[in-house]
Amino acid sequence: MPYIEAARAAGGSPLAILTRYVLPNVFSPIVVYATTLMGLMIVVGSGLSFLGLGVGPPVADWARWWRTADRAAPGAACHGAAGVAILVVSLAFNFLGDGLRDALDPRTGRR
């Protein structure tokens, strides 16, 4: 990148270039990607476990809670509460990543 070449030409050490120019530009996408993956992992993991392809019985997971709620109150209005909770938590992680992206963007200068 041109700004790294300019910092090298100005006599910046590799550590100074890394901490001043590279890390601020890399940190924000990594945080956003990690929070987006958290929501995706919750949805995919609960979907696979709901189909019986997930973790074993001694481990608690979202889909086991969903199946238990469905069996406990068939036809009740709250039997989809586990599905709604999965949706809310995965959306919360996505919104958190979006907010962190806006807050940590080095191009806006707000830190």
MDTraj code that builds the backbone (N, CA, C; nanometers):
import mdtraj as md
import numpy as np

residues = "MET PRO TYR ILE GLU ALA ALA ARG ALA ALA GLY GLY SER PRO LEU ALA ILE LEU THR ARG TYR VAL LEU PRO ASN VAL PHE SER PRO ILE VAL VAL TYR ALA THR THR LEU MET GLY LEU MET ILE VAL VAL GLY SER GLY LEU SER PHE LEU GLY LEU GLY VAL GLY PRO PRO VAL ALA ASP TRP ALA ARG TRP TRP ARG THR ALA ASP ARG ALA ALA PRO GLY ALA ALA CYS HIS GLY ALA ALA GLY VAL ALA ILE LEU VAL VAL SER LEU ALA PHE ASN PHE LEU GLY ASP GLY LEU ARG ASP ALA LEU ASP PRO ARG THR GLY ARG ARG".split()
xyz = np.array([
    [0.0836, -0.1176, 0.0000],
    [0.0000, 0.0000, 0.0000],
    [0.0890, 0.1253, 0.0000],
    [0.0433, 0.2283, -0.0623],
    [0.1259, 0.3494, -0.0721],
    [0.1582, 0.4134, 0.0631],
    [0.0655, 0.4090, 0.1583],
    [0.0942, 0.4725, 0.2869],
    [0.1994, 0.3952, 0.3653],
    [0.2090, 0.2654, 0.3433],
    [0.3138, 0.1874, 0.4093],
    [0.4485, 0.2168, 0.3445],
    [0.4508, 0.2274, 0.2119],
    [0.5749, 0.2641, 0.1435],
    [0.6212, 0.4028, 0.1854],
    [0.5268, 0.4967, 0.2026],
    [0.5626, 0.6315, 0.2464],
    [0.6176, 0.6299, 0.3893],
    [0.5592, 0.5483, 0.4767],
    [0.6092, 0.5380, 0.6139],
    [0.7474, 0.4756, 0.6163],
    [0.7717, 0.3777, 0.5290],
    [0.9052, 0.3180, 0.5198],
    [1.0064, 0.4195, 0.4691],
    [0.9658, 0.4977, 0.3687],
    [1.0562, 0.5987, 0.3131],
    [1.0863, 0.7081, 0.4151],
    [0.9925, 0.7332, 0.5058],
    [1.0141, 0.8347, 0.6091],
    [1.1015, 0.7830, 0.7228],
    [1.1354, 0.6548, 0.7194],
    [1.2255, 0.5994, 0.8198],
    [1.1556, 0.5321, 0.9360],
    [1.0298, 0.4962, 0.9201],
    [0.9568, 0.4289, 1.0270],
    [1.0039, 0.2854, 1.0464],
    [1.0108, 0.2430, 1.1709],
    [1.0506, 0.1046, 1.1989],
    [0.9344, 0.0114, 1.1644],
    [0.9640, -0.1159, 1.1378],
    [0.8556, -0.2097, 1.1053],
    [0.7497, -0.2203, 1.2156],
    [0.7910, -0.2142, 1.3418],
    [0.6949, -0.2204, 1.4519],
    [0.6052, -0.0963, 1.4545],
    [0.6637, 0.0193, 1.4310],
    [0.5849, 0.1431, 1.4284],
    [0.4873, 0.1439, 1.3115],
    [0.5299, 0.0950, 1.1971],
    [0.4414, 0.0874, 1.0798],
    [0.3278, -0.0091, 1.1068],
    [0.3603, -0.1202, 1.1698],
    [0.2581, -0.2199, 1.2001],
    [0.1544, -0.1650, 1.2974],
    [0.1988, -0.1024, 1.4046],
    [0.1037, -0.0545, 1.5053],
    [0.0297, 0.0714, 1.4628],
    [0.0911, 0.1557, 1.3812],
    [0.0264, 0.2825, 1.3444],
    [-0.0605, 0.2719, 1.2196],
    [-0.0224, 0.1874, 1.1245],
    [-0.0932, 0.1852, 0.9964],
    [-0.1656, 0.0543, 0.9672],
    [-0.1033, -0.0575, 0.9962],
    [-0.1615, -0.1858, 0.9567],
    [-0.2697, -0.2311, 1.0546],
    [-0.2411, -0.2341, 1.1835],
    [-0.3368, -0.2856, 1.2813],
    [-0.4688, -0.2086, 1.2865],
    [-0.4699, -0.0757, 1.2811],
    [-0.6007, -0.0086, 1.2800],
    [-0.6862, -0.0430, 1.1581],
    [-0.6228, -0.0722, 1.0459],
    [-0.6979, -0.1077, 0.9256],
    [-0.7402, -0.2535, 0.9241],
    [-0.6780, -0.3369, 1.0044],
    [-0.7104, -0.4796, 1.0074],
    [-0.8048, -0.5129, 1.1227],
    [-0.7997, -0.4378, 1.2307],
    [-0.8753, -0.4701, 1.3508],
    [-1.0261, -0.4647, 1.3288],
    [-1.0744, -0.3617, 1.2646],
    [-1.2180, -0.3442, 1.2442],
    [-1.2791, -0.4574, 1.1619],
    [-1.2222, -0.4956, 1.0465],
    [-1.2817, -0.6076, 0.9721],
    [-1.2782, -0.7400, 1.0484],
    [-1.1751, -0.7619, 1.1279],
    [-1.1669, -0.8864, 1.2046],
    [-1.2767, -0.8920, 1.3102],
    [-1.3017, -0.7799, 1.3783],
    [-1.4062, -0.7760, 1.4807],
    [-1.5436, -0.7973, 1.4169],
    [-1.5698, -0.7315, 1.3058],
    [-1.6987, -0.7455, 1.2380],
    [-1.7169, -0.8884, 1.1891],
    [-1.6139, -0.9469, 1.1312],
    [-1.6213, -1.0842, 1.0816],
    [-1.6457, -1.1824, 1.1958],
    [-1.5797, -1.1610, 1.3101],
    [-1.5960, -1.2514, 1.4242],
    [-1.7376, -1.2440, 1.4810],
    [-1.7933, -1.1250, 1.4930],
    [-1.9285, -1.1139, 1.5471],
    [-2.0322, -1.1686, 1.4504],
    [-2.0097, -1.1504, 1.3204],
    [-2.1009, -1.2082, 1.2215],
    [-2.0938, -1.3607, 1.2259],
    [-1.9735, -1.4136, 1.2409],
    [-1.9593, -1.5590, 1.2504],
    [-2.0234, -1.6153, 1.3763],
    [-2.0243, -1.5395, 1.4860],
    [-2.0887, -1.5878, 1.6079],
    [-2.2376, -1.6117, 1.5845],
    [-2.3047, -1.5163, 1.5219],
    [-2.4465, -1.5340, 1.4899],
    [-2.4686, -1.6503, 1.3956],
    [-2.3828, -1.6624, 1.2953],
    [-2.3951, -1.7728, 1.2005],
    [-2.3713, -1.9074, 1.2674],
    [-2.2727, -1.9143, 1.3561],
    [-2.2448, -2.0405, 1.4248],
    [-2.3603, -2.0834, 1.5150],
    [-2.4256, -1.9878, 1.5793],
    [-2.5400, -2.0210, 1.6640],
    [-2.6529, -2.0785, 1.5793],
    [-2.6829, -2.0149, 1.4662],
    [-2.7919, -2.0612, 1.3808],
    [-2.7598, -2.1967, 1.3185],
    [-2.6410, -2.2134, 1.2643],
    [-2.6035, -2.3400, 1.2005],
    [-2.5932, -2.4520, 1.3041],
    [-2.5321, -2.4228, 1.4185],
    [-2.5199, -2.5251, 1.5229],
    [-2.6543, -2.5702, 1.5756],
    [-2.7456, -2.4770, 1.5966],
    [-2.8774, -2.5173, 1.6458],
    [-2.9559, -2.5909, 1.5385],
    [-2.9388, -2.5516, 1.4126],
    [-3.0067, -2.6228, 1.3043],
    [-2.9577, -2.7661, 1.2905],
    [-2.8270, -2.7856, 1.2944],
    [-2.7726, -2.9210, 1.2855],
    [-2.8120, -3.0050, 1.4064],
    [-2.8096, -2.9461, 1.5227],
    [-2.8471, -3.0197, 1.6423],
    [-2.9961, -3.0532, 1.6431],
    [-3.0774, -2.9635, 1.5901],
    [-3.2202, -2.9903, 1.5808],
    [-3.2473, -3.1108, 1.4909],
    [-3.1642, -3.1287, 1.3886],
    [-3.1780, -3.2430, 1.2989],
    [-3.1134, -3.3695, 1.3546],
    [-3.0475, -3.3588, 1.4689],
    [-2.9846, -3.4753, 1.5303],
    [-2.8400, -3.4929, 1.4903],
    [-2.7799, -3.3950, 1.4264],
    [-2.6409, -3.4046, 1.3809],
    [-2.5453, -3.3216, 1.4646],
    [-2.5906, -3.2730, 1.5783],
    [-2.5103, -3.1831, 1.6611],
    [-2.4344, -3.2559, 1.7697],
    [-2.4152, -3.1882, 1.8806],
    [-2.3385, -3.2408, 1.9930],
    [-2.4176, -3.3487, 2.0661],
    [-2.3475, -3.4262, 2.1482],
    [-2.4095, -3.5371, 2.2206],
    [-2.4957, -3.4918, 2.3374],
    [-2.5699, -3.5841, 2.3965],
    [-2.6663, -3.5526, 2.5019],
    [-2.6141, -3.4844, 2.6276],
    [-2.4953, -3.5084, 2.6780],
    [-2.4625, -3.4397, 2.8024],
    [-2.4381, -3.2895, 2.7853],
    [-2.4191, -3.2439, 2.6637],
    [-2.3902, -3.1026, 2.6392],
    [-2.5202, -3.0294, 2.6077],
    [-2.5442, -2.9182, 2.6750],
    [-2.6643, -2.8379, 2.6484],
    [-2.6406, -2.7516, 2.5250],
    [-2.7439, -2.7366, 2.4444],
    [-2.7349, -2.6505, 2.3271],
    [-2.8705, -2.5897, 2.2978],
    [-2.8752, -2.4992, 2.2021],
    [-2.9968, -2.4259, 2.1692],
    [-3.1063, -2.5184, 2.1186],
    [-3.0724, -2.6120, 2.0333],
    [-3.1745, -2.6971, 1.9716],
    [-3.2370, -2.7926, 2.0727],
    [-3.1622, -2.8398, 2.1693],
    [-3.2199, -2.9267, 2.2716],
    [-3.3244, -2.8492, 2.3519],
    [-3.2972, -2.7240, 2.3796],
    [-3.3929, -2.6387, 2.4477],
    [-3.5175, -2.6212, 2.3612],
    [-3.4986, -2.6048, 2.2320],
    [-3.6088, -2.5879, 2.1383],
    [-3.6967, -2.7131, 2.1349],
    [-3.6335, -2.8312, 2.1229],
    [-3.7098, -2.9568, 2.1190],
    [-3.7827, -2.9813, 2.2494],
    [-3.7187, -2.9510, 2.3630],
    [-3.7833, -2.9703, 2.4928],
    [-3.9034, -2.8784, 2.5072],
    [-3.8914, -2.7549, 2.4637],
    [-4.0036, -2.6610, 2.4722],
    [-4.1175, -2.7061, 2.3812],
    [-4.0859, -2.7627, 2.2641],
    [-4.1903, -2.8108, 2.1731],
    [-4.2656, -2.9294, 2.2326],
    [-4.1937, -3.0205, 2.2983],
    [-4.2587, -3.1374, 2.3573],
    [-4.3368, -3.1022, 2.4825],
    [-4.2880, -3.0052, 2.5576],
    [-4.3522, -2.9729, 2.6844],
    [-4.4876, -2.9069, 2.6648],
    [-4.5034, -2.8281, 2.5615],
    [-4.6287, -2.7550, 2.5427],
    [-4.6696, -2.7547, 2.3954],
    [-4.7120, -2.8700, 2.3432],
    [-4.7524, -2.8696, 2.2031],
    [-4.8777, -2.7849, 2.1834],
    [-4.8739, -2.6999, 2.0880],
    [-4.9879, -2.6138, 2.0602],
    [-4.9920, -2.4879, 2.1440],
    [-4.9019, -2.4751, 2.2397],
    [-4.8996, -2.3552, 2.3228],
    [-4.8381, -2.2400, 2.2439],
    [-4.8709, -2.1195, 2.2836],
    [-4.8229, -2.0021, 2.2112],
    [-4.6740, -1.9782, 2.2322],
    [-4.6151, -2.0334, 2.3395],
    [-4.4751, -2.0052, 2.3698],
    [-4.3801, -2.1160, 2.3247],
    [-4.4267, -2.2132, 2.2468],
    [-4.3362, -2.3223, 2.2108],
    [-4.2291, -2.2796, 2.1124],
    [-4.2456, -2.1669, 2.0481],
    [-4.1424, -2.1160, 1.9583],
    [-4.0471, -2.0190, 2.0254],
    [-4.0509, -2.0132, 2.1585],
    [-3.9662, -1.9182, 2.2319],
    [-3.8183, -1.9462, 2.2091],
    [-3.7803, -2.0716, 2.1972],
    [-3.6397, -2.1032, 2.1747],
    [-3.5956, -2.0552, 2.0370],
    [-3.6795, -2.0723, 1.9375],
    [-3.6470, -2.0235, 1.8037],
    [-3.6353, -1.8726, 1.7993],
    [-3.7226, -1.8054, 1.8713],
    [-3.7160, -1.6593, 1.8789],
    [-3.5896, -1.6165, 1.9524],
    [-3.5522, -1.6898, 2.0566],
    [-3.4293, -1.6573, 2.1306],
    [-3.3068, -1.6753, 2.0419],
    [-3.3038, -1.7807, 1.9616],
    [-3.1925, -1.8020, 1.8685],
    [-3.1849, -1.6864, 1.7695],
    [-3.2990, -1.6451, 1.7166],
    [-3.3040, -1.5343, 1.6226],
    [-3.2556, -1.4051, 1.6870],
    [-3.3030, -1.3765, 1.8078],
    [-3.2670, -1.2522, 1.8755],
    [-3.1171, -1.2482, 1.9067],
    [-3.0620, -1.3585, 1.9546],
    [-2.9195, -1.3598, 1.9897],
    [-2.8323, -1.3475, 1.8650],
    [-2.8678, -1.4171, 1.7571],
    [-2.7868, -1.4064, 1.6353],
    [-2.7966, -1.2668, 1.5753],
    [-2.9150, -1.2050, 1.5791],
    [-2.9272, -1.0670, 1.5314],
    [-2.8512, -0.9703, 1.6214],
    [-2.8507, -0.9974, 1.7522],
    [-2.7760, -0.9111, 1.8442],
    [-2.6270, -0.9131, 1.8121],
    [-2.5727, -1.0307, 1.7819],
    [-2.4318, -1.0382, 1.7436],
    [-2.4060, -0.9629, 1.6141],
    [-2.4972, -0.9735, 1.5177],
    [-2.4797, -0.9017, 1.3918],
    [-2.4870, -0.7503, 1.4121],
    [-2.5810, -0.7037, 1.4940],
    [-2.5907, -0.5602, 1.5211],
    [-2.4700, -0.5106, 1.6009],
    [-2.4202, -0.5933, 1.6918],
    [-2.2999, -0.5576, 1.7663],
    [-2.1823, -0.5390, 1.6708],
    [-2.1659, -0.6311, 1.5771],
    [-2.0586, -0.6183, 1.4789],
    [-2.0734, -0.4949, 1.3927],
    [-2.1967, -0.4631, 1.3545],
    [-2.2212, -0.3441, 1.2740],
    [-2.1877, -0.2173, 1.3522],
    [-2.2274, -0.2127, 1.4782],
    [-2.1957, -0.0973, 1.5612],
    [-2.0471, -0.0830, 1.5867],
    [-1.9795, -0.1951, 1.6106],
    [-1.8346, -0.1898, 1.6313],
    [-1.7621, -0.1478, 1.5048],
    [-1.8125, -0.1889, 1.3897],
    [-1.7506, -0.1465, 1.2640],
    [-1.7585, 0.0050, 1.2498],
    [-1.8741, 0.0609, 1.2816],
    [-1.8889, 0.2062, 1.2732],
    [-1.8009, 0.2778, 1.3758],
    [-1.7894, 0.2214, 1.4939],
    [-1.7115, 0.2861, 1.6003],
    [-1.5613, 0.2738, 1.5778],
    [-1.5165, 0.1628, 1.5176],
    [-1.3727, 0.1384, 1.5041],
    [-1.3171, 0.1714, 1.3669],
    [-1.3966, 0.2283, 1.2789],
    [-1.3498, 0.2571, 1.1435],
    [-1.2431, 0.3651, 1.1463],
    [-1.1196, 0.3343, 1.1034],
    [-1.0127, 0.4338, 1.1113],
    [-1.0296, 0.5460, 1.0083],
    [-1.1092, 0.5268, 0.9063],
    [-1.1251, 0.6299, 0.8034],
    [-1.2147, 0.7434, 0.8480],
    [-1.2998, 0.7206, 0.9496],
    [-1.3862, 0.8281, 0.9967],
    [-1.3175, 0.9169, 1.0992],
    [-1.2123, 0.8658, 1.1602],
    [-1.1392, 0.9449, 1.2578],
    [-1.2016, 0.9490, 1.3957],
    [-1.3125, 0.8787, 1.4170],
    [-1.3784, 0.8749, 1.5488],
    [-1.3244, 0.7569, 1.6255],
    [-1.2593, 0.7806, 1.7368],
    [-1.2084, 0.6720, 1.8207],
    [-1.2185, 0.7092, 1.9626],
])
top = md.Topology()
chain = top.add_chain()
for i, resn in enumerate(residues, 1):
    res = top.add_residue(resn, chain, resSeq=i)
    for name in ("N", "CA", "C"):
        top.add_atom(name, md.element.get_by_symbol(name[0]), res)
traj = md.Trajectory(xyz[None], top)
